[in-house]
Amino acid sequence: MKDLLLAIDQGTTGSTALIMDLKGRTVAKANVEFHQHFPRPGWVEHRGDEILASVEAAVRQALAQVPSMIERLAGIGITNQRETTLVWDRKTGVPIHNAIVWQCRRTADRCAALVADGKSAMVRERTGLVVDAYFSATKVAWILDEIPGARDRADRGDLAFGTIDSFLVHHLTGGEVHATDVTNASRTLLMNLHTLAWDDELLALFRVPSAVLPRIVPSAGVVGVTKGLSYLPDGLPIAGIAGDQQAALFGQACFAPGEAKCTYGTGAFVLMNVGKTPVSSKNGLLTTVAWKIGDQVYYALEGSAFIAGAAVQWLRDGLGLIQSAADVEALARTVPDDGGVLFVPALAGLGAPHWDPDARGLVVGLTRGSNKGHLARAVLEGIAMEVDDLLTAMANDAGQPLTGLRVDGGAARNDLLMQLQADVGGVRVDRPKDIESTSRGAAMLAGVGLGLFSGDSSFNESFQGVEAQVARMIEADVSFVPRAPDAWRDGIRRRWTDAIRRARGPIEG
């Protein structure tokens, strides 16, 4: 019986293989880390061979956990770190340079020059993104410019560009398929958000030849089959692909406009489903493709807070107030409230909707009566408040209220943080039992792509009817409903607004 789905979750620091059954139960999971390379300050690279080795090792370890599991695999879903860029030889599959990671800032000057030339508005209108070294386009151009002979080889069609999903598909299919899904393509600065196709003017602007581009495919549907691998059988279909944040949105079953998810990691990533029409943000948020299934396309607004779990790490490593990140909740519960203390987690500047790189972290409201419990609680409140800022901006941009927030990521295990999130936003917060939403979303997309939830391939015309079946794969853990009175919510928002103003104020001296 082919009743298992393999998700390959290729992340920034490691690769995860998760095997899930058709009822949504995780059967096996393994994670393998790989090296980070920092050739210069501000530069971040990964080796393509080390990425592939980590994927193979993770899949082997997951399959080894249950005997005969490999015969039960129905298909593969892929999710990946977005924007990270590779260029490789089409025949050999060998990269001509290390992958340039999404975090890398080597092309910041090129982006600044494009902004100075007045290109921002056109790029924003066509892509939903901002001109920034975060995205793929300037990374591709850098590789083609810096590697001798690369541009000539690219023009001849000898080279292939891709984000990590494309690189994995190439190798999983024995080099026969060069494709990327629409969510990853929407993060390159090269795809037109309205046509869902590569845009000739953007290609010219960023100096990327069309000959290197992968084919853009839907997020669900068979893209190719495995071939020539030592760790998986030939003929296993690759049937789902999505960038990590979009996969998490799907894995949380945020299928209706107004539904949102927040992934709490080092930072906090928030995506809201805005429906079938892209919404242009007036608050510095990004517009991106949520997924495409058959002919149906859903869009999302995206915003991120730079510091979330990292603020708790600061309490642990910087101040020594806790021994482990998990201790912050118990410490924060030693006090009944924040005692007037508020923390702005601008330890790396402020992201959306404030966009102030010069803002700095700030603790306000300290008195002689303040103690470490108040500071711990203030840190959790600060995380909740910056996420609420994103949710408020999204609701304003979309012109529709937030209907609920679904959460995942390591810090989502913190009950107090989740209750504070519900209280400051006045919205219900739902946490699933399995918070591996990114991997699970990739597996769920593969199941949809294989027609396993509809019994046929009718999803190509309509995803409706399949949504309920997919949503049943998510087992709820707990819902946090708002308990704080309106007066408390209004008060902390006034204090937060004042604290943000202070954090963005001039630094003298």
N, C-alpha and C positions, 0 to 999 in steps of 0.2 A: 504494500500500500504506500503510495506517495503522499504522505500526510505531514511532512515536515518542511519548513522553510529555513534557509540559511541566510542570515544577514551578515554582510561584511561591512563593518563600521570602521573606516579608515580615518583616524583622528590625528590631531596635531602632535601628540606625544606617543601614541601607540595605536595598535589595530586590535579591534575586538571582533570575534566571531560569536554570533548568537544563533542558536537553533531553537525554533519555536514551532509548536504544533498549531493546527488550524483552530484550536479553541483559545489560542493566545497564551498558552502556558510555555514558559521558558524551560527547555529540556536540557540545554547545555550552554555554557558560555566560557570563553577564554580571552584573555587580553595579553598582548605582547608589546612591550615598549620598544622604541628604537631611538637612535641618537639624534640629537639636535646639533646643528653645525652653525657656528657664528664666525664667519671669516673676517668680519669687521664690525665695529660698533654699529648697531642698528640694522645689521644684515642677518637674516635667518634663512638657513637652507636645510633641505632634507636630501638624502641620497635615494634615488629611485630604486636601486637594488635592495637597500635596507627596508624601504617600504614594502616591496614585494616579499621579502623574506619574513617580515613581521606578519603579513597577511597569511602566508602559507603556514607559519608556525601556529598562529591563532586558530586557523581552521583545523589543522591536524589535532591540536589539543582539545578543541571542542568535540570533534568527531570521536576521539578516543574515550570520551566519558560515557558513551552508551554503545554497547556492541551492536553491530549490524545497522547503525543509524544511517550510514551513507546510502544504503539501498532505499531508504524511505524519503530521501530528499526530492522534493518536487521542483524546486527552483531556488534562485539566488536573488536577493535584493542588495543593492549597494548604497551606502551613504558615506559621505566624505567631508573632510575639512574643505571648506569652500575657498575659492580664489587662488589657492596655491597652484603654481604654474610649472608645467614641464614641456619641453620640446624634445622629441626623440626621432631616431631614424626609423622610417616606416618599415624597412625590411628587417632590421635586427631588433627593434624595440628598445634599443639602448639610448638613454637620454644623452644629449650633447652637452648638457650642463646639469648641475644639481637643481632640484626643484627650488624655486623661489617661493618662500612661504608667505602666507597672507600677512603675517606680522612684519615682514621685511619692509624697510623704509628706503631702500636704495634708489627708488625712482621718484622720491618726493620732489626733487628739483624739477624734473620733467613735468610733473603734475602742476607745480606752482607756475611754471611757464605757460602751460595751457590755460590756467585760470587767468593769468595776467593778460593773455591774448583774447580774453572774453569768450572762451568756449564753454564755460560752465552751464549756461542756460540751455544751450542746444543739447549737451550731453545729458543734463538732468531731464529734459523733456522726453528724450528718446529712450533713456535707460532706467529712469527712476532713481539713479544713483548720483553720487557726487564724484568729481574728478579727484581721485586719491590713489596713493600708492598701494592701498589696501587691496584694490581690485586687480584683475589679471592683465589688462591690456598693455600697460606700460612695462610689465614684467616680461611679456612675450617679446616686445620690441627690444628690450635691453639684451635678452639672450641672443636675438638675431643680429644685433649690432656688435656685441662683444665677442662672439665666437667666430673666428676667421672662416670665411666662406659660407656662413650659415644662411645669409640672405639669398645667395645664389642657389643654394640647395633647396631653400624653402620655395623659391619661385619655380623651380623645376618639379616640385611636388614630392621631393625626397624626404621631407621632414613633416612631422605631425605635431600640432600643439594640442594640449588638453589640460583640464583640471584633473584632479586625482581620479575621479570617476572614469574619465576617458582612458587614462593610463591603465587602470585596472581592467577595463573592458577589453582593451587591446591585448593584454597578456592573458586574460582568462579565455579569450576566443582564439588563441594562437595567432594573433595579429590580423585576423580577418575582419574585425569590426572597429571602425573609428567613429565613435558617437559620444555625445553628451546629452544629458537630459536638460529640459528647458529651465529647471530651477538653477542648475549650475551655470548654464549659458547666460542666465539673467544677472550673474555676478561678475561678468567679464568686462563690462563697459563696451561690449562689441555687439550685443544683441538688442534689437529694437523691441521694446516692451509691448508695443502695440501690434506689430506684425509677427512677433515671435520668430524672427529670422535675423541672420547676420545682416548688419547695416553697412552698405558700401561707404557712406560718408564717415561713419565711425571708424571703419577699417582704414580709410585714408588718413583720418586725423591721427590715429594712434600708430600708423605705419605697420599694420599687420596684414600680410598677404593672404588672400582668401584660400590659396592652395593648402595652407596648413590647418584649416579649420575642420573640426569634426561635424558630423551630421547631427542636427538637433532632433531629439526624439521625445515623446511623451514620458511622463514619470512612471507610468505603468504600461506594460506591454513587453513582449519578448523582443529584445534587442539583438541577441545572438546566443550561441550555446558554447559551453566549455569545450576546449580542444587541446590535447597535448599536455595536460597537467599531470604531475605525479601524485597529487593529493586529492583530486576530484575526478570523477568519471567523465568521459566525453559525452556530449549531448545534453548536459544539464542546462536548462534555459536560464538566462539572466533576464528577469522580468520586472524589475523595479529599480529605479535610480532616483535619488534626491539628495541635495545638499543637506548637511547635518541639521540646520535649524528648521528647514522645511520638513524634513523627515520627522523631527520631533513634533511639529505642528500636526502632521498627519497621524503620528503615533499616539497623540492625545485626542484624536477624533474631533478636531476643531473644524468641522465640516460646514458650519453655518456662519454667515457674516456676523461679526460681533463677538465671535468666540476667539479667545486668545490663550496663548501658553507663555510661560516664563521658565526658562532653564537657568537655574542658579548654579553657576560654577565659580571660577575665579572672578568673572564679571556676571552680568545678568543679561540674557538675550530674550527679548520680548517680540513675539509675532502675533498680529491680529489678522484673522481672515476678514477681508473687506469685500469678498464676492467676485463677480465675474467682470468687473470693470476696474482698471487700475485707478488708484486714488493718489493724487499729487499732494504731497505734504507741505504744509505751511509752517511746520514746527521742526524742520531739520531731520525728519524721519526718512527712511529709505522705502521706496516702493519696489516690490519684488514679486516674482511668480511664486505662488504657494505650491501649485502642482498642476499638471495637465494630465487628464485621464480621458482617452479617446479625444473627442472634440471639445470637451469641457475644460476651461481654464479658470482657475481661481487665483486671485492675487492677495497679497498681504502687505501690510505696513510693518516695518521692522525698526526697532530701536534697541540700543544696548547701553547698559551702565558699565563703565570700565571696572568698577570695584564692587564686588559683592562678597563672595567667600574670601577674597583677599583681605577684606577688612577684619574678618575673624582671624585670619592668619597673622595679621598685624598685632592683634591682641595677644596672640600666642608667642610669636617670634620676636616682635618688636618691643612689646611691653612686658612679656612674661607673666601675664595675668591668668592664663590658663595653660594646662599641660597639653591638651589636644583640642582640636576644633569642636569636637562634640561637647566639650565642657562648657561652652559659652551659654547654652540654654540654662543649665543648672545655676550658673553664676547670675544670669539675668533674672532668674526667678527668686533670688534672695531678696529682691526689693519689690514692693507692690506696684511701683511706677518708675518713670525715669528721673523723678526728683527735680524736674526742670532742666535736666541735661539733654542736649541734642548734639548729634554727630553728623557732619556732612562728609560722606566718604569720597571726597575729591582728591584721593591720594595720587591720582594720575590725571588730574584735570576733570572736567565735567563733559560728558557726552550729551546726547539728545535729552531733552529739547533745549538745553542751555548752550552747548557747544562752546565751552570756554576752556582751552587747554592750559590757561594760566591760573585757573582756580586752584585752590589748595584745601586740603582737608582741614576741618575746623571742629573744635569742641566748644560749645557755648553753654552757659547756664551753670557753671561750676560754683559751688559754695563750700563752706567748711563742712557741711553735712554730706557732701557728695562722696561716694565710695566706688569701689571697683564694680559692684553690682549695677550701679546706675550707669556707669560707662558701658558695660556689656549690653545692658538693655538699650542704651542710646545707639550703639552700633547696629543692633538688629532693627531698631526703628528707622535708622538712616537708610539701611538697605531697602526696607519696605517703602519708604518715602520716595526714593529715586525710581523704583519700579513703578510706583503710583504716578509719578510725573510722566513716565512713558505712556502708561495706560490712558491717562487723561488727554495727552497730546493725540494719541491714536483715535480716541473717541471723537475729539474735536475735528480732526482731519477727515474721518470717515463720515461724520455727520450722523452717527448712530451710537447708542450707548453700548458699553461693554456688557455682554450678557453673562459673563463668567470667566474665571481665570483658572487654567489648569497648569499644574506645576510639576517640574521634574528637576533633576540635577541633585548633587550631593546635599546642598543646604536645604533642599525641600524636605529633608527628614526632620528639620528643626520645627517642632510643633509650635513653639512660641513665635518664631518668625512668621510662620504661615498664618497664625491667628492675628498677628499684627498687620499682615498684608491684607487680610479680610477687613480688619477694623479701619485702617486708614483709607481704604478705597470704598468701603461700604458695599463690597461685592463678595459673593461666595467663592471660595478657593477650594478646588478639588484636587486631591492627590491620589494617584493610582498606587496600587500595591507594588507594582514593578515600575521603578522610575527610570528604567533604561528606554526611554521613549524614542530616542534617535534610532537605535538598532531595531527596535520593534516596529517603528514606522517604515523602515526599509523592507522588513519582512512582510508587513501588511501590504505595502505597495506591490511586492512581488506576487502575493496571493491574489490581489485584484488583477494584476497583469496576466496571470495564468487562468483567470476565470474561476478560481476555486470557491469564491464566495457567492457567485451568481449562478454557478452551474453551467454557464455558457459564456460566450464572449460579448454579451449584450452591453457590457460596460463601455464598449467602444462608442455606443450611441448615448448612453445615459449611465451615470454613476448612481442615480437615485435607486433606492431599493437595496443596493449593496452597502450603503452607508450604515444602516442599522446592523447588518451582519458584522461588518468590520468593527463597529463600536462595541459590540458584545465581547470582543477579544480583550477589552480593557477591564480589569477587575479593580473596582474602586477600593481605596483604603479608608479615607476619611474626608469629610467635607468640613471646612472651617467657615462658619457663617459669622457675619458682623455682630459683635456683642457690645461694642463701645457706644456710648450715647453720642448723638450728633454734636453736642457741645465739646466733647473731647476731640472729635474728629476736626471740627472747625478750629479748635485751639492749636492742635499740633500742626495743622496746615499753615496757620498764621506764623507760628514759630519757625517752621521750615522755610517759608518764603523769606523771612528776615535773615535766617542763617545762611541761605543761599546767597543773598545780597552781600553779606559779610565775607563769605568765602570767595566771592568774585571781586572783592574790593582791592584797591591798590596795595601793593606790598612796599612799604617805605624802607629806605636804606639800601 
